[in-house]
């Protein structure tokens, strides 16, 4: 069987930077050398810590955003950043609280969100995640495997407590509901909601102030992302703190504007696909033009063109009955 190494990192085909940030953890488990077009991520030494609610901090700079939930019962982490950031992340978490990290819940299996699982598991944390992260590296089991290595994942990185639906943690005077949402950024996304603190964390379903990446090859879809955002909007209010997978801590109004952008760009690309246009012609129509000032800032991880390409791959593949 021919192993398509670039197939390990669907993001890598789309954008060199994304290959670094969005590769499933299996890529790091199985391929010591990253794709030739990508430099390995530099170890992170300085992280930014933000106190968003009593007992809830957000750490940026370790890869994807990390949520630290601390209190009398110990620490729960949502996501663990890149493996190369583990040492810095451990230091940052320790500065917030000296209590042990009891649980790690991963929003999905990409390396910039689950790469530090192993470091915290070694320290005794119980890693929780979607069932498919054990067997499929976060990919959609129904989707054709991009290569033979897609099912491989490091033993120490895999969740030991898994769910196909939802799980609740009752700690630190609050209740954290972790609920699976189908086929959104990937096939294995979990959305977190703290009931008392009134905080939600959406993982890479939400990229605040920038275009998202949809990992179609791992089972993600635009419709699933919109549905997950709608579900969050329905359960939040003007006071709710909304933590994105990438970008600054946000709120309901910004999440609603992001939803509007997803729907509008999706409609334009869908209509173009239905007229038989190919991706290059669709890009020529600049379907994101009206949103670029807000979401297409220079230096963003996902350029407008890459976002449109991922929407196209999703919609075109469904049209041909993937
Ligand atoms: Zn991701």
Boltz pocket constraint, residues with backbone or C-beta under 6 A from the ligand:
constraints:
  - pocket:
      binder: B
      contacts: [[A, 21], [A, 22], [A, 108], [A, 110], [A, 113], [A, 185], [A, 204]]
      max_distance: 6.0
